[in-house]
Amino acid sequence: MSTSYNLSSIAEIIDGKLAGKSSEVITTLLIDSRKIILPEGVLFFAIEGEQHNGHKYITQLVERGFKNFIVREEQDLPNNCSQIIVQNTQQAFQNLAKHHREKFSYPVLAITGSNGKTIVKEWLFQLLQIDKNVVRSPKSYNSQVGVPLSIWKMNESHELAIIEAGISRSGEMEKLQQVIQPTDVLITNLHEAHDENFESRQQKANEKTKLVENAQRVFYCKDYKEIDLALTSFSGDKLCWSRHDRSAELFIESTQKNSKGTQVQAIYKEKKIDLLIPFQDSASVENGIHCWLYLLENGYANSVIQERISHLSSVSMRLELKAGSNNNTLINDTYNSDVASLGIALDLLNQQHQHRNKILILSDILESGLHLESLYKEVAKLIDSKGVKNVIGVGEDLFSHQELFEKLDCKFYESTAELLNELPSLNIKNSSVLIKGARKFKFEKISQALEQKTHETVLEINLSAIQNNLNYYRTKLKRDTKLMVMVKAFSYGSGSYEIANLLQFNNVDYLGVAYTDEGIELRKAGITLPIMVMNPEKDSFSAMIKYSLEPEIYSIELLQNFTEKLQSSLASEGESYPIHIKLDTGMHRLGFEEQDMSELLSELKTNKWIRVQSVFSHLAGSGNEAFDDFTKTQADLFEKAAADIENMVGYQFDRHILNSGGIERFPEYQYNLVRLGIGLHGLGTTPEAQKKLQTAAILKSTISQIRKVKKGQTVGYNRSGIAERDIEIATVSIGYADGYSRRLGNGVGQMELNGKLVSIVGDVCMDMCMLDVTDVKCSVGDSVIVFGSDKIPLTAIASQMGTIPYEVLTGISQRVKRVYFQE
Ligand SMILES: *Cc1c(COP(=O)(O)O)cnc(C)c1O
């Protein structure tokens, strides 16, 4: 039985029409055109979604050397390219995966549920790979396109596949079931995630359990009544655990936390058994019991299970990005070690444009199953395909397989200690460095050695949340509406190129900054997107032109000054320079008013040095219903003035008036461009938006010292914090110089410490403040959340400070270190 495919066999499988011919063996399926991979053996599926159309990227892909495409509409392609035309590309993608799945007869375990899918999958993998060759979904690839990609990884050498399946609305699970065709299903739990897309919790349970159709066994916790009920008619083996129902296969009698984790007592096959799960939180205990039940039912002795479970490590899907010393950017992935997650981390490395030089520090990959030779061949090929040339390898396996990495510029060390010794002499600087190692290599030591030492307050930026928020606003746009993202003021305090790299990777159309300097910084960091500058100062015109930054023009004087600069800088009139004309329709800040229009029009008529790239205005109250009539007046004025300008110049340009609140509330004023700002950071104006958005920034600090203060004594400057009783005070390293306002002193502000809210005592100092921790267990070094959690959202601290979230975010000083992570 062969598992290799070429285009004609694929055309037959997916019932498509092949145009062009290629006998090239297809090894890799691609749906995300942004992925950096070598074109050889790649088949691109032009998937169409609500907001997305893969056909748009085919030309770019052809330029990059890709040759094989699955399309819905026949494309005009060069002779050396081939395409298969199908009715529905996503369906074809799933059909191909389904066909691939059917070639294998080993067990396939599918995992679904509201939470914990990825962790249970990773844990089962950790537990079972000791004696089995297991293939699993990479990361949380569990969607309509993630599942087929996971299935595609199956091959003859495997003995078990573990595939994650996630759905967000009705109708999706049936399709996933057909692709996965699981022999076993594990359902983790049922919580509120995506409730809004289902009629009821029960309907959601019914939908999820469609995955069990044709499966032989299902594993679940009977205490989720809706799941149990949804499985009533399931005819295979129902294997469940419960804390209440003694008839369950695994009856949990008690759970008790201790210093090593959680001790679980249970009854299985009429015998008392127990297990120490090395975690204390209830979610981990639930996940652990799922794994326990699965292993018991697959014939593992309890002693073996105990031994393996004691080595379970927490699953971190988190990739961290931060500034290093010597002008390096560090990407930390010091917990995972497998080929799929290496690919994902290399993608993030590749998004970094700020340094030309990219370095990978990699440990041995501790994944059983593959022969070392083929494993490291694959690794070398992957690294090469991502265009990374500098590799530092650590570990005996890599050391003894050096010859496989000949094409790359490599150094090898047998141990982490050896590399740490040599690190200073390697003189790593001005580079983006990916540090990726299996846990046992303790690569955190390497990242500590390369890190910038700064004070202990950090603003953590969740890049996955930003991605989510960007996707949300895109769903609000019509297909041909373009998107400008405002990254002024250090992207609302969140970062410059760190955020811009993500936006460029996501193909947004424009960036907007306040000052020329901000634009130059982005250009120097390799950002090539068009950039609009809102306050183009006269002194900066030359730099602006040199770095291809496009000015907002808000007065005749500015237009004339800029034109003069163009006349002396550009070679000829033919090279007209893009400008953005700002109209004042009611904000009364910057812009041409109605009475300036005739002068503007006559200037535009004769000025051959500039090209009107866009005409725009800004709403004064887009988020507030009370101003909706005013907003409409602004839009009317804008439309009229823009039409006058178009009549005068005789060509079309972009029109835009909406900011984040406007995008949410006035889709009718999208024209063909919108300007997204605060929404990217997770702050919506409507409840509907707020529900879909995720908090991007979390500000954290740490406790430096704890002391007791007797009743009647005072805390801090001006003796304003008077102890009303004997209290315990923790000093935290954040003060007003970091952007933590003095207004939050004396009980106004709160921070979150070990899950509880604690109040500020006394005045906030310049670099520190004091917390009343009398009622909370804590120790020196503990982390406190200043804002960004559910308990203290940004909006709450903003109102305590008497201001708006914008000011809080942009007021966090530059000395506060920014750390980025991707989940
Ligand atoms: C800052 C800014 C925006 C973005 O506003 P948000 O309310 O943050 O969405 C849009 N347009 C202009 C001109 C801006 O200055």
The ligand as a Gaussian input file, in Angstrom:
#p B3LYP/6-31G(d) Opt

LIG

0 1
 C       -5.682000      57.084000      17.041000
 C       -6.470000      57.270000      15.853000
 C       -7.338000      56.261000      15.401000
 C       -7.633000      55.018000      16.172000
 O       -8.578000      55.316000      17.167000
 P       -9.133000      54.215000      18.165000
 O      -10.198000      54.883000      18.919000
 O       -7.989000      53.831000      19.027000
 O       -9.609000      53.115000      17.325000
 C       -7.949000      56.455000      14.186000
 N       -7.749000      57.576000      13.470000
 C       -6.952000      58.577000      13.889000
 C       -6.794000      59.784000      13.052000
 C       -6.292000      58.467000      15.103000
 O       -5.519000      59.459000      15.528000

